[in-house]
Amino acid sequence: MTRQYSGPMSGSRPTAGVAETDATATAEIEALFRTLEQALVAKDAAAFDQAFTDDVVFITPAGAIFRGWEELHSYHRERLGSAPDARAHFELLVVRFLTPDHAVVNVEQTLRTPEFSVTNRGTWVLVRRDGSWWVCSVHNTNVAGSIG
């Protein structure tokens, strides 16, 4: 899909999303994020990390980088085990299909505990393999002023 534009480089401006929106796939992705919310509340690292690919790259809001499922799962086991009781919510801001089996999801995540609340926004890259959606890359960043 292209759109005409004017400027220094006239012609057609491409869009990133080339696949039509798929209501079923969107619902599957939404369900994946509801499962992630439940796993965070339960402090269940195994359930939270279940949807990540073996070669995942995960960047935390603080900038730490985890390469591969084992490294990420080790981090989540330690982090969730010592986390305060919290409620998590993922708001899917945009789900864009690059192909029918590749999606970029812009997410806002809010984590609330009795003591504080924090919000971050992230870009999640998902791939569908054998009928299931898998997370292969995540980059999060804190929302300024959201800790309170």
TITIKE-547944 format. One record per atom (N, C-alpha, C, O): x, y, z; atom name. Coordinates in steps of 0.001 Angstrom, whole numbers, padded with zeros to 6 digits. Atoms other than C-alpha are relative to their C-alpha. Layout:
# TITIKE-547944
px = X	py = Y	pz = Z	name = CA $
...
This chain:
# TITIKE-547944
px = 000849	py = -001162	pz = 000000	name = N $
px = 000000	py = 000000	pz = 000000	name = CA $
px = 000899	py = 001229	pz = 000000	name = C $
px = 001824	py = 001311	pz = 000808	name = O $
px = -000800	py = -001213	pz = 000074	name = N $
px = 001451	py = 003381	pz = -000946	name = CA $
px = -000908	py = 001213	pz = -000030	name = C $
px = -002086	py = 001126	pz = -000377	name = O $
px = 000729	py = -001260	pz = -000001	name = N $
px = 000388	py = 006986	pz = -000603	name = CA $
px = 000872	py = 001035	pz = -000698	name = C $
px = 002081	py = 001089	pz = -000471	name = O $
px = -000748	py = -001048	pz = 000682	name = N $
px = 001406	py = 009875	pz = -002817	name = CA $
px = 000342	py = 001096	pz = 001002	name = C $
px = -000472	py = 001430	pz = 001863	name = O $
px = -000397	py = -001105	pz = -000851	name = N $
px = 003341	py = 012632	pz = -001076	name = CA $
px = 000875	py = 000938	pz = -000796	name = C $
px = 001424	py = 000575	pz = -001836	name = O $
px = -000854	py = -000962	pz = 000673	name = N $
px = 005191	py = 015748	pz = -002040	name = CA $
px = 001129	py = 000376	pz = 000939	name = C $
px = 001012	py = 000215	pz = 002154	name = O $
px = -001152	py = -000376	pz = -000799	name = N $
px = 008518	py = 016978	pz = -000836	name = CA $
px = 001258	py = -000248	pz = -000785	name = C $
px = 001216	py = -000431	pz = -002002	name = O $
px = -001275	py = 000184	pz = 000689	name = N $
px = 012188	py = 016539	pz = -001612	name = CA $
px = 000077	py = -001292	pz = -000789	name = C $
px = 000731	py = -001350	pz = -001830	name = O $
px = 000009	py = 001282	pz = 000713	name = N $
px = 011588	py = 012922	pz = -002621	name = CA $
px = -001444	py = -000292	pz = -000369	name = C $
px = -002152	py = -000975	pz = 000372	name = O $
px = 001395	py = 000191	pz = 000368	name = N $
px = 008312	py = 012949	pz = -004487	name = CA $
px = -000211	py = -001412	pz = -000517	name = C $
px = 000715	py = -002056	pz = -001009	name = O $
px = 000351	py = 001338	pz = 000448	name = N $
px = 006549	py = 009745	pz = -005335	name = CA $
px = -000933	py = -000653	pz = 000995	name = C $
px = -001804	py = 000001	pz = 001570	name = O $
px = 000870	py = 000755	pz = -000889	name = N $
px = 004930	py = 007061	pz = -003255	name = CA $
px = 000689	py = -000270	pz = 001320	name = C $
px = 001859	py = -000651	pz = 001351	name = O $
px = -000514	py = 000296	pz = -001333	name = N $
px = 005413	py = 006691	pz = 000484	name = CA $
px = -000588	py = -001362	pz = 000409	name = C $
px = -001809	py = -001515	pz = 000459	name = O $
px = 000512	py = 001329	pz = -000364	name = N $
px = 005163	py = 003025	pz = 001546	name = CA $
px = -000543	py = -000014	pz = 001431	name = C $
px = -000217	py = 000852	pz = 002243	name = O $
px = 000437	py = 000259	pz = -001367	name = N $
px = 003368	py = 001774	pz = 004626	name = CA $
px = 000743	py = -001234	pz = 000497	name = C $
px = 001178	py = -002065	pz = -000300	name = O $
px = -000680	py = 001163	pz = -000574	name = N $
px = 004935	py = -000740	pz = 007015	name = CA $
px = -000901	py = -001221	pz = -000057	name = C $
px = -000455	py = -002320	pz = -000385	name = O $
px = 000944	py = 001111	pz = 000002	name = N $
px = 001830	py = -002874	pz = 007275	name = CA $
px = -000398	py = -000343	pz = -001417	name = C $
px = -000956	py = 000483	pz = -002138	name = O $
px = 000361	py = 000424	pz = 001350	name = N $
px = 001359	py = -004856	pz = 004121	name = CA $
px = -001102	py = -001050	pz = 000014	name = C $
px = -001696	py = -001346	pz = -001022	name = O $
px = 001036	py = 001016	pz = -000103	name = N $
px = -001048	py = -007479	pz = 005400	name = CA $
px = -001286	py = 000650	pz = 000504	name = C $
px = -001243	py = 001596	pz = 001290	name = O $
px = 001283	py = -000489	pz = -000475	name = N $
px = -004731	py = -006838	pz = 005935	name = CA $
px = -000168	py = -000360	pz = 001477	name = C $
px = 000362	py = -001371	pz = 001940	name = O $
px = 000288	py = 000292	pz = -001400	name = N $
px = -005917	py = -006668	pz = 009537	name = CA $
px = -000810	py = -001282	pz = 000070	name = C $
px = -001796	py = -001446	pz = -000648	name = O $
px = 000638	py = 001299	pz = -000168	name = N $
px = -006951	py = -010134	pz = 010627	name = CA $
px = -000623	py = -000037	pz = 001396	name = C $
px = 000092	py = -000086	pz = 002397	name = O $
px = 000696	py = -000056	pz = -001290	name = N $
px = -009605	py = -010091	pz = 013378	name = CA $
px = 000331	py = -001206	pz = 000878	name = C $
px = 000470	py = -001064	pz = 002092	name = O $
px = -000320	py = 001200	pz = -000777	name = N $
px = -008828	py = -013663	pz = 014441	name = CA $
px = 001407	py = 000097	pz = 000569	name = C $
px = 001623	py = -000184	pz = 001748	name = O $
px = -001385	py = -000132	pz = -000469	name = N $
px = -005082	py = -013040	pz = 014651	name = CA $
px = 000100	py = 001094	pz = 001060	name = C $
px = 000821	py = 000931	pz = 002045	name = O $
px = -000002	py = -001068	pz = -000995	name = N $
px = -005687	py = -009776	pz = 016522	name = CA $
px = -000540	py = -000513	pz = 001329	name = C $
px = 000027	py = -000213	pz = 002380	name = O $
px = 000569	py = 000575	pz = -001227	name = N $
px = -007869	py = -011624	pz = 019050	name = CA $
px = 000982	py = -000966	pz = 000660	name = C $
px = 001073	py = -001011	pz = 001887	name = O $
px = -001007	py = 000910	pz = -000557	name = N $
px = -005145	py = -014271	pz = 019465	name = CA $
px = 001111	py = 000783	pz = 000695	name = C $
px = 001577	py = 000388	pz = 001764	name = O $
px = -001047	py = -000829	pz = -000594	name = N $
px = -002565	py = -011558	pz = 020152	name = CA $
px = -000508	py = 000652	pz = 001279	name = C $
px = 000217	py = 000714	pz = 002272	name = O $
px = 000585	py = -000577	pz = -001210	name = N $
px = -004894	py = -009844	pz = 022629	name = CA $
px = -000051	py = -001043	pz = 001116	name = C $
px = 000238	py = -000726	pz = 002270	name = O $
px = 000047	py = 001077	pz = -000994	name = N $
px = -005355	py = -013195	pz = 024410	name = CA $
px = 001391	py = -000286	pz = 000560	name = C $
px = 001537	py = -000566	pz = 001750	name = O $
px = -001376	py = 000196	pz = -000452	name = N $
px = -001579	py = -013609	pz = 024580	name = CA $
px = 000352	py = 001025	pz = 001072	name = C $
px = 000947	py = 000672	pz = 002090	name = O $
px = -000312	py = -001033	pz = -000982	name = N $
px = -001270	py = -010307	pz = 026424	name = CA $
px = -000826	py = -000147	pz = 001278	name = C $
px = -000343	py = 000213	pz = 002352	name = O $
px = 000781	py = 000277	pz = -001224	name = N $
px = -004096	py = -011244	pz = 028845	name = CA $
px = 000676	py = -001113	pz = 000809	name = C $
px = 000688	py = -001069	pz = 002039	name = O $
px = -000733	py = 001071	pz = -000676	name = N $
px = -002124	py = -014426	pz = 029637	name = CA $
px = 001241	py = 000561	pz = 000687	name = C $
px = 001567	py = 000162	pz = 001805	name = O $
px = -001168	py = -000635	pz = -000605	name = N $
px = 000977	py = -012304	pz = 030264	name = CA $
px = -000390	py = 000772	pz = 001259	name = C $
px = 000322	py = 000716	pz = 002261	name = O $
px = 000486	py = -000723	pz = -001184	name = N $
px = -001015	py = -010096	pz = 032668	name = CA $
px = -000226	py = -000953	pz = 001170	name = C $
px = 000209	py = -000693	pz = 002292	name = O $
px = 000297	py = 000980	pz = -001051	name = N $
px = -002218	py = -013126	pz = 034613	name = CA $
px = 001281	py = -000588	pz = 000584	name = C $
px = 001380	py = -000785	pz = 001795	name = O $
px = -001265	py = 000566	pz = -000473	name = N $
px = 001296	py = -014557	pz = 034823	name = CA $
px = 000746	py = 000990	pz = 000884	name = C $
px = 001349	py = 000593	pz = 001881	name = O $
px = -000658	py = -001005	pz = -000838	name = N $
px = 002668	py = -011280	pz = 036195	name = CA $
px = -000667	py = 000093	pz = 001364	name = C $
px = 000017	py = 000163	pz = 002386	name = O $
px = 000719	py = -000066	pz = -001275	name = N $
px = -000032	py = -011120	pz = 038859	name = CA $
px = 000331	py = -001221	pz = 000853	name = C $
px = 000488	py = -001106	pz = 002068	name = O $
px = -000303	py = 001249	pz = -000711	name = N $
px = 000706	py = -014749	pz = 039795	name = CA $
px = 001488	py = -000138	pz = 000319	name = C $
px = 001884	py = -001076	pz = 001010	name = O $
px = -001454	py = 000067	pz = -000170	name = N $
px = 004481	py = -014027	pz = 039787	name = CA $
px = 000556	py = -001308	pz = -000554	name = C $
px = 001460	py = -001911	pz = 000025	name = O $
px = -000333	py = 001281	pz = 000619	name = N $
px = 004818	py = -017038	pz = 037494	name = CA $
px = 000883	py = 000235	pz = -001226	name = C $
px = 000386	py = 000463	pz = -002329	name = O $
px = -000951	py = -000259	pz = 001092	name = N $
px = 007958	py = -016602	pz = 035384	name = CA $
px = -000149	py = -001011	pz = -001125	name = C $
px = -000034	py = -000645	pz = -002295	name = O $
px = 000140	py = 001024	pz = 001041	name = N $
px = 007417	py = -019891	pz = 033542	name = CA $
px = -001191	py = 000316	pz = -000904	name = C $
px = -001095	py = 000198	pz = -002125	name = O $
px = 001184	py = -000341	pz = 000793	name = N $
px = 003927	py = -018836	pz = 032443	name = CA $
px = 000240	py = 001278	pz = -000803	name = C $
px = -000186	py = 001377	pz = -001954	name = O $
px = -000256	py = -001256	pz = 000703	name = N $
px = 005103	py = -015324	pz = 031540	name = CA $
px = 000924	py = -000237	pz = -001190	name = C $
px = 000699	py = 000320	pz = -002264	name = O $
px = -001004	py = 000204	pz = 001051	name = N $
px = 008047	py = -016569	pz = 029471	name = CA $
px = -000377	py = -001061	pz = -001022	name = C $
px = 000366	py = -001288	pz = -001977	name = O $
px = 000419	py = 001087	pz = 000888	name = N $
px = 006131	py = -019357	pz = 027742	name = CA $
px = -000095	py = 000445	pz = -001461	name = C $
px = 000173	py = -000349	pz = -002363	name = O $
px = 000243	py = -000449	pz = 001376	name = N $
px = 005417	py = -017213	pz = 024661	name = CA $
px = 001223	py = 000590	pz = -000688	name = C $
px = 001111	py = 001060	pz = -001820	name = O $
px = -001190	py = -000596	pz = 000595	name = N $
px = 008996	py = -016036	pz = 024025	name = CA $
px = 000780	py = -001037	pz = -000800	name = C $
px = 000904	py = -002189	pz = -000384	name = O $
px = -000792	py = 000904	pz = 000833	name = N $
px = 011089	py = -017564	pz = 021245	name = CA $
px = 001341	py = -000297	pz = 000677	name = C $
px = 001763	py = 000415	pz = 001588	name = O $
px = -001298	py = 000381	pz = -000555	name = N $
px = 014370	py = -019281	pz = 022024	name = CA $
px = 001040	py = 001090	pz = -000224	name = C $
px = 001943	py = 001263	pz = 000595	name = O $
px = -000981	py = -001033	pz = 000328	name = N $
px = 016271	py = -016419	pz = 020366	name = CA $
px = -000515	py = 001415	pz = 000280	name = C $
px = -000077	py = 002369	pz = -000363	name = O $
px = 000583	py = -001294	pz = -000345	name = N $
px = 014263	py = -013570	pz = 021930	name = CA $
px = 001081	py = 001016	pz = 000401	name = C $
px = 002104	py = 000661	pz = 000986	name = O $
px = -000790	py = -001115	pz = -000509	name = N $
px = 015879	py = -010178	pz = 022512	name = CA $
px = -000985	py = 000879	pz = 000756	name = C $
px = -001978	py = 001345	pz = 000196	name = O $
px = 000929	py = -000720	pz = -000882	name = N $
px = 014254	py = -008357	pz = 025438	name = CA $
px = 000763	py = 001134	pz = 000669	name = C $
px = 001758	py = 000903	pz = 001355	name = O $
px = -000616	py = -001172	pz = -000618	name = N $
px = 015157	py = -004817	pz = 026520	name = CA $
px = -000971	py = 000561	pz = 001020	name = C $
px = -002106	py = 000902	pz = 000686	name = O $
px = 000846	py = -000483	pz = -001089	name = N $
px = 013791	py = -003677	pz = 029885	name = CA $
px = -000120	py = 001519	pz = -000062	name = C $
px = 000640	py = 002174	pz = -000775	name = O $
px = 000108	py = -001459	pz = -000047	name = N $
px = 012600	py = -000131	pz = 030622	name = CA $
px = 001274	py = 000676	pz = 000514	name = C $
px = 001543	py = 001828	pz = 000175	name = O $
px = -001253	py = -000560	pz = -000526	name = N $
px = 015904	py = 000401	pz = 032470	name = CA $
px = 001162	py = -000168	pz = -000981	name = C $
px = 002256	py = 000338	pz = -000730	name = O $
px = -001029	py = 000142	pz = 001019	name = N $
px = 017872	py = -000612	pz = 029358	name = CA $
px = 000786	py = -001300	pz = 000038	name = C $
px = 001666	py = -001504	pz = -000798	name = O $
px = -000689	py = 001291	pz = -000030	name = N $
px = 019053	py = -004093	pz = 030377	name = CA $
px = -000432	py = -000823	pz = -001219	name = C $
px = -001595	py = -000791	pz = -001622	name = O $
px = 000279	py = 000811	pz = 001184	name = N $
px = 019293	py = -006461	pz = 027400	name = CA $
px = 000187	py = -001473	pz = 000347	name = C $
px = 001210	py = -001873	pz = 000903	name = O $
px = -000068	py = 001449	pz = -000195	name = N $
px = 018539	py = -010178	pz = 027601	name = CA $
px = -000115	py = -000643	pz = -001364	name = C $
px = -001054	py = -000391	pz = -002120	name = O $
px = -000047	py = 000673	pz = 001295	name = N $
px = 019462	py = -012340	pz = 024645	name = CA $
px = -000236	py = -001487	pz = 000218	name = C $
px = 000554	py = -002169	pz = 000871	name = O $
px = 000322	py = 001418	pz = -000109	name = N $
px = 017823	py = -015725	pz = 024425	name = CA $
px = -000937	py = -000288	pz = 001157	name = C $
px = -000960	py = 000415	pz = 002167	name = O $
px = 001032	py = 000364	pz = -000970	name = N $
px = 015080	py = -017438	pz = 026364	name = CA $
px = 000591	py = -000317	pz = 001369	name = C $
px = 000056	py = 000140	pz = 002379	name = O $
px = -000578	py = 000387	pz = -001294	name = N $
px = 017324	py = -018901	pz = 029090	name = CA $
px = 000402	py = 001220	pz = 000822	name = C $
px = 000119	py = 001289	pz = 002018	name = O $
px = -000436	py = -001209	pz = -000688	name = N $
px = 018819	py = -015515	pz = 029956	name = CA $
px = -001209	py = 000812	pz = 000499	name = C $
px = -001218	py = 001299	pz = 001629	name = O $
px = 001206	py = -000744	pz = -000382	name = N $
px = 015399	py = -013827	pz = 029982	name = CA $
px = -000746	py = -000708	pz = 001122	name = C $
px = -001203	py = -000073	pz = 002072	name = O $
px = 000741	py = 000754	pz = -001018	name = N $
px = 013793	py = -016595	pz = 032007	name = CA $
px = 000716	py = 000055	pz = 001355	name = C $
px = 000060	py = 000150	pz = 002393	name = O $
px = -000756	py = -000128	pz = -001243	name = N $
px = 016571	py = -016470	pz = 034606	name = CA $
px = -000282	py = 001348	pz = 000660	name = C $
px = -000497	py = 001421	pz = 001870	name = O $
px = 000308	py = -001343	pz = -000504	name = N $
px = 015982	py = -012721	pz = 034974	name = CA $
px = -001416	py = 000051	pz = 000580	name = C $
px = -001621	py = 000561	pz = 001682	name = O $
px = 001388	py = -000055	pz = -000469	name = N $
px = 012211	py = -013141	pz = 035282	name = CA $
px = -000222	py = -000854	pz = 001246	name = C $
px = -000985	py = -000462	pz = 002129	name = O $
px = 000140	py = 000830	pz = -001220	name = N $
px = 012502	py = -015983	pz = 037835	name = CA $
px = 000460	py = 000787	pz = 001217	name = C $
px = -000215	py = 000802	pz = 002246	name = O $
px = -000536	py = -000771	pz = -001118	name = N $
px = 014649	py = -013771	pz = 040049	name = CA $
px = -000869	py = 001223	pz = 000284	name = C $
px = -001211	py = 001497	pz = 001435	name = O $
px = 000738	py = -001258	pz = -000158	name = N $
px = 012693	py = -010571	pz = 039452	name = CA $
px = -001419	py = -000227	pz = 000518	name = C $
px = -001855	py = 000459	pz = 001443	name = O $
px = 001380	py = 000241	pz = -000419	name = N $
px = 009178	py = -011982	pz = 039811	name = CA $
px = -000055	py = -000627	pz = 001389	name = C $
px = -001004	py = -000397	pz = 002138	name = O $
px = -000022	py = 000631	pz = -001320	name = N $
px = 010154	py = -014025	pz = 042861	name = CA $
px = 000110	py = 000994	pz = 001136	name = C $
px = -000348	py = 000723	pz = 002245	name = O $
px = -000167	py = -001003	pz = -001048	name = N $
px = 011038	py = -010868	pz = 044779	name = CA $
px = -000905	py = 001213	pz = -000212	name = C $
px = -000783	py = 002211	pz = 000498	name = O $
px = 000865	py = -001138	pz = 000326	name = N $
px = 008366	py = -008600	pz = 043273	name = CA $
px = -001121	py = 000142	pz = 001023	name = C $
px = -001589	py = -000851	pz = 001579	name = O $
px = 001151	py = -000205	pz = -000880	name = N $
px = 005664	py = -007017	pz = 045424	name = CA $
px = -001273	py = -000465	pz = -000704	name = C $
px = -001287	py = -000643	pz = -001922	name = O $
px = 001281	py = 000339	pz = 000619	name = N $
px = 002054	py = -008014	pz = 044866	name = CA $
px = -000391	py = 001137	pz = -000929	name = C $
px = -000339	py = 002307	pz = -000547	name = O $
px = 000255	py = -001037	pz = 000996	name = N $
px = 001021	py = -006184	pz = 041731	name = CA $
px = -001115	py = -000427	pz = -000936	name = C $
px = -001405	py = -001613	pz = -001094	name = O $
px = 000962	py = 000195	pz = 001077	name = N $
px = -001661	py = -005823	pz = 039112	name = CA $
px = 000652	py = 000549	pz = -001264	name = C $
px = 001238	py = 001631	pz = -001248	name = O $
px = -000593	py = -000425	pz = 001264	name = N $
px = -000517	py = -005583	pz = 035513	name = CA $
px = -001100	py = 000153	pz = -001043	name = C $
px = -002089	py = -000580	pz = -001043	name = O $
px = 000919	py = -000169	pz = 001127	name = N $
px = -002342	py = -004298	pz = 032463	name = CA $
px = 000788	py = 000411	pz = -001229	name = C $
px = 001584	py = 001349	pz = -001191	name = O $
px = -000574	py = -000343	pz = 001294	name = N $
px = -001212	py = -004260	pz = 028850	name = CA $
px = -001109	py = 000590	pz = -000859	name = C $
px = -002128	py = -000057	pz = -001100	name = O $
px = 000919	py = -000597	pz = 000968	name = N $
px = -003040	py = -001852	pz = 026565	name = CA $
px = 000680	py = -000067	pz = -001358	name = C $
px = 001769	py = 000474	pz = -001547	name = O $
px = -000563	py = 000101	pz = 001345	name = N $
px = -002448	py = -002689	pz = 022922	name = CA $
px = -000357	py = 001286	pz = -000741	name = C $
px = -001520	py = 001526	pz = -001066	name = O $
px = 000222	py = -001284	pz = 000657	name = N $
px = -002031	py = 000690	pz = 021266	name = CA $
px = -000201	py = -000173	pz = -001497	name = C $
px = -001103	py = 000423	pz = -002086	name = O $
px = 000088	py = 000276	pz = 001433	name = N $
px = -001464	py = -000589	pz = 017719	name = CA $
px = 000466	py = -001430	pz = -000232	name = C $
px = 001509	py = -001841	pz = 000277	name = O $
px = -000423	py = 001314	pz = 000489	name = N $
px = -001347	py = -004083	pz = 016231	name = CA $
px = 000091	py = 000139	pz = -001514	name = C $
px = -000909	py = 000381	pz = -002191	name = O $
px = -000212	py = -000176	pz = 001437	name = N $
px = 000165	py = -003924	pz = 012764	name = CA $
px = 000615	py = -001284	pz = -000555	name = C $
px = 001637	py = -001756	pz = -000056	name = O $
px = -000484	py = 001225	pz = 000623	name = N $
px = 000647	py = -006984	pz = 010571	name = CA $
px = 000907	py = 000361	pz = -001172	name = C $
px = 000477	py = 000993	pz = -002136	name = O $
px = -000930	py = -000212	pz = 001105	name = N $
px = 003751	py = -006826	pz = 008394	name = CA $
px = -000212	py = -001054	pz = -001071	name = C $
px = -000061	py = -000790	pz = -002264	name = O $
px = 000452	py = 001103	pz = 000848	name = N $
px = 002736	py = -010180	pz = 006919	name = CA $
px = -001079	py = -000692	pz = 000824	name = C $
px = -001272	py = -000320	pz = 001982	name = O $
px = 000991	py = 000693	pz = -000818	name = N $
px = -000036	py = -012538	pz = 008031	name = CA $
px = 000603	py = -000703	pz = 001223	name = C $
px = -000115	py = -001007	pz = 002176	name = O $
px = -000649	py = 000713	pz = -001103	name = N $
px = 002533	py = -014215	pz = 010337	name = CA $
px = 001027	py = 000834	pz = 000753	name = C $
px = 001802	py = 000283	pz = 001536	name = O $
px = -000941	py = -000902	pz = -000674	name = N $
px = 004531	py = -011168	pz = 011551	name = CA $
px = -000762	py = 001247	pz = 000420	name = C $
px = -001410	py = 001897	pz = -000400	name = O $
px = 000713	py = -001173	pz = -000502	name = N $
px = 003139	py = -008421	pz = 013759	name = CA $
px = 000916	py = 000843	pz = 000878	name = C $
px = 001766	py = 000323	pz = 001601	name = O $
px = -000638	py = -000939	pz = -000908	name = N $
px = 004500	py = -005336	pz = 015464	name = CA $
px = -001123	py = 000554	pz = 000866	name = C $
px = -002130	py = 001055	pz = 000364	name = O $
px = 001033	py = -000429	pz = -000941	name = N $
px = 002540	py = -004455	pz = 018587	name = CA $
px = 000595	py = 001085	pz = 000896	name = C $
px = 001577	py = 000856	pz = 001601	name = O $
px = -000384	py = -001075	pz = -000908	name = N $
px = 002909	py = -001114	pz = 020351	name = CA $
px = -000899	py = -000109	pz = 001223	name = C $
px = -002125	py = -000146	pz = 001119	name = O $
px = 000687	py = 000362	pz = -001243	name = N $
px = 001969	py = -001637	pz = 023982	name = CA $
px = 000274	py = 001051	pz = 001070	name = C $
px = 001365	py = 001616	pz = 001138	name = O $
px = -000216	py = -000755	pz = -001234	name = N $
px = 001462	py = 000419	pz = 027114	name = CA $
px = -000295	py = -000945	pz = 001153	name = C $
px = -001382	py = -001516	pz = 001240	name = O $
px = 000137	py = 000902	pz = -001143	name = N $
px = 002009	py = -001589	pz = 030296	name = CA $
px = 000008	py = 000832	pz = 001276	name = C $
px = 000895	py = 001658	pz = 001492	name = O $
px = 000045	py = -000644	pz = -001305	name = N $
px = 000973	py = -000345	pz = 033715	name = CA $
px = 000067	py = -001085	pz = 001061	name = C $
px = -000645	py = -002086	pz = 000994	name = O $
px = -000165	py = 000918	pz = -001119	name = N $
px = 002070	py = -002131	pz = 036869	name = CA $
px = -000323	py = 000785	pz = 001268	name = C $
px = 000294	py = 001813	pz = 001546	name = O $
px = 000422	py = -000681	pz = -001224	name = N $
px = 000352	py = -001159	pz = 040126	name = CA $
px = 000196	py = -000917	pz = 001197	name = C $
px = -000203	py = -002081	pz = 001184	name = O $
px = -000132	py = 000691	pz = -001277	name = N $
px = 001303	py = -002216	pz = 043634	name = CA $
px = -000653	py = 000901	pz = 001052	name = C $
px = -001012	py = 002038	pz = 000747	name = O $
px = 000525	py = -000895	pz = -001042	name = N $
px = -000032	py = -000911	pz = 046960	name = CA $
px = 000909	py = 001210	pz = 000242	name = C $
px = 000441	py = 002247	pz = 000713	name = O $
px = -000953	py = -001071	pz = -000273	name = N $
px = 003115	py = 001250	pz = 047160	name = CA $
px = 000252	py = 000944	pz = -001183	name = C $
px = 000549	py = 002120	pz = -000970	name = O $
px = -000344	py = -000837	pz = 001143	name = N $
px = 003599	py = 002543	pz = 043598	name = CA $
px = -000689	py = -000493	pz = -001261	name = C $
px = -001274	py = -001575	pz = -001302	name = O $
px = 000491	py = 000342	pz = 001330	name = N $
px = 002510	py = 002539	pz = 039986	name = CA $
px = 001058	py = 000454	pz = -000999	name = C $
px = 001666	py = 001511	pz = -000826	name = O $
px = -000965	py = -000362	pz = 001040	name = N $
px = 004751	py = 002569	pz = 036916	name = CA $
px = -000578	py = -000398	pz = -001355	name = C $
px = -001257	py = -001416	pz = -001486	name = O $
px = 000475	py = 000259	pz = 001358	name = N $
px = 003983	py = 002740	pz = 033202	name = CA $
px = 001189	py = 000001	pz = -000944	name = C $
px = 002090	py = 000832	pz = -000833	name = O $
px = -000990	py = -000023	pz = 001068	name = N $
px = 006148	py = 001822	pz = 030262	name = CA $
px = -000697	py = -000277	pz = -001318	name = C $
px = -001796	py = -000829	pz = -001362	name = O $
px = 000507	py = 000277	pz = 001344	name = N $
px = 005606	py = 001662	pz = 026541	name = CA $
px = 001031	py = -000853	pz = -000712	name = C $
px = 002238	py = -000691	pz = -000529	name = O $
px = -000918	py = 000900	pz = 000662	name = N $
px = 007051	py = -000998	pz = 024355	name = CA $
px = -000408	py = -000330	pz = -001415	name = C $
px = -001558	py = -000162	pz = -001819	name = O $
px = 000210	py = 000524	pz = 001342	name = N $
px = 007406	py = -002323	pz = 020868	name = CA $
px = 000321	py = -001487	pz = 000058	name = C $
px = 001440	py = -001883	pz = 000386	name = O $
px = -000122	py = 001454	pz = -000051	name = N $
px = 006866	py = -006067	pz = 020658	name = CA $
px = -000115	py = -000527	pz = -001436	name = C $
px = -001013	py = -000132	pz = -002179	name = O $
px = 000034	py = 000630	pz = 001310	name = N $
px = 007621	py = -008106	pz = 017538	name = CA $
px = -000413	py = -001453	pz = 000201	name = C $
px = 000211	py = -002191	pz = 000963	name = O $
px = 000538	py = 001350	pz = -000136	name = N $
px = 005612	py = -011304	pz = 017181	name = CA $
px = 000059	py = -000733	pz = -001331	name = C $
px = -000089	py = -000132	pz = -002396	name = O $
px = 000046	py = 000865	pz = 001180	name = N $
px = 005841	py = -014202	pz = 014748	name = CA $
px = -000967	py = -001143	pz = 000286	name = C $
px = -001074	py = -001615	pz = 001418	name = O $
px = 000889	py = 001165	pz = -000153	name = N $
px = 003289	py = -016942	pz = 014153	name = CA $
px = 000721	py = -001198	pz = -000592	name = C $
px = 001136	py = -001198	pz = -001751	name = O $
px = -000620	py = 001254	pz = 000408	name = N $
px = 004763	py = -020424	pz = 013997	name = CA $
px = -000938	py = -001131	pz = 000396	name = C $
px = -001373	py = -001214	pz = 001545	name = O $
px = 000852	py = 001166	pz = -000252	name = N $
px = 002663	py = -023592	pz = 013688	name = CA $
px = -001292	py = 000386	pz = 000716	name = C $
px = -001752	py = -000323	pz = 001611	name = O $
px = 001298	py = -000418	pz = -000522	name = N $
px = -000506	py = -021657	pz = 014523	name = CA $
px = 000029	py = 000742	pz = 001324	name = C $
px = -001030	py = 001102	pz = 001838	name = O $
px = -000113	py = -000718	pz = -001271	name = N $
px = 000818	py = -019955	pz = 017691	name = CA $
px = 000823	py = 001266	pz = -000181	name = C $
px = 001749	py = 001305	pz = -000991	name = O $
px = -000757	py = -001242	pz = 000022	name = N $
px = 002052	py = -016406	pz = 018254	name = CA $
px = 001118	py = -000066	pz = 001022	name = C $
px = 000915	py = -000492	pz = 002159	name = O $
px = -001195	py = 000003	pz = -000833	name = N $
px = 005553	py = -016046	pz = 019690	name = CA $
px = 000605	py = 001402	pz = 000022	name = C $
px = 000589	py = 002106	pz = -000988	name = O $
px = -000658	py = -001295	pz = -000146	name = N $
px = 007339	py = -012956	pz = 020991	name = CA $
px = 001479	py = -000202	pz = -000281	name = C $
px = 002134	py = -001008	pz = 000380	name = O $
px = -001419	py = 000171	pz = 000337	name = N $
px = 010775	py = -012590	pz = 019381	name = CA $
px = 000842	py = 001222	pz = 000349	name = C $
px = 002068	py = 001129	pz = 000398	name = O $
px = -000763	py = -001186	pz = -000362	name = N $
px = 011743	py = -009038	pz = 020334	name = CA $
px = -000899	py = 000970	pz = 000760	name = C $
px = -002060	py = 001172	pz = 000407	name = O $
px = 000724	py = -000984	pz = -000809	name = N $
px = 010686	py = -006485	pz = 022961	name = CA $
px = 000963	py = 001128	pz = 000339	name = C $
px = 002105	py = 000888	pz = 000730	name = O $
px = -000765	py = -001158	pz = -000458	name = N $
px = 011943	py = -002976	pz = 023607	name = CA $
px = -000951	py = 000892	pz = 000782	name = C $
px = -001911	py = 001425	pz = 000226	name = O $
px = 000838	py = -000798	pz = -000895	name = N $
px = 010423	py = -001126	pz = 026580	name = CA $
px = 000712	py = 001288	pz = 000383	name = C $
px = 001941	py = 001356	pz = 000386	name = O $
px = -000548	py = -001235	pz = -000544	name = N $
px = 010901	py = 002410	pz = 027829	name = CA $
px = -000976	py = 000559	pz = 001030	name = C $
px = -002190	py = 000498	pz = 000835	name = O $
px = 000854	py = -000604	pz = -001026	name = N $
px = 009589	py = 004110	pz = 030967	name = CA $
px = -000681	py = 001234	pz = -000547	name = C $
px = -000125	py = 001954	pz = -001377	name = O $
px = 000700	py = -001236	pz = 000305	name = N $
px = 007000	py = 006814	pz = 030589	name = CA $
px = 000417	py = 001011	pz = 001057	name = C $
px = 000235	py = 000771	pz = 002251	name = O $
px = -000506	py = -001012	pz = -000936	name = N $
px = 008471	py = 009946	pz = 032161	name = CA $
px = -001088	py = 000422	pz = 000980	name = C $
px = -002223	py = 000701	pz = 000595	name = O $
px = 000920	py = -000443	pz = -001038	name = N $
px = 006839	py = 010851	pz = 035452	name = CA $
px = -001054	py = -001006	pz = 000384	name = C $
px = -001997	py = -000656	pz = 001095	name = O $
px = 001055	py = 000974	pz = -000278	name = N $
px = 004853	py = 007612	pz = 035664	name = CA $
px = 000187	py = -000715	pz = 001332	name = C $
px = -000739	py = -001376	pz = 001803	name = O $
px = -000220	py = 000680	pz = -001283	name = N $
px = 006420	py = 006330	pz = 038890	name = CA $
px = -000595	py = 000858	pz = 001088	name = C $
px = -000259	py = 002032	pz = 001246	name = O $
px = 000644	py = -000771	pz = -001062	name = N $
px = 004286	py = 007339	pz = 041785	name = CA $
px = -000706	py = -000868	pz = 000975	name = C $
px = -001299	py = -000368	pz = 001931	name = O $
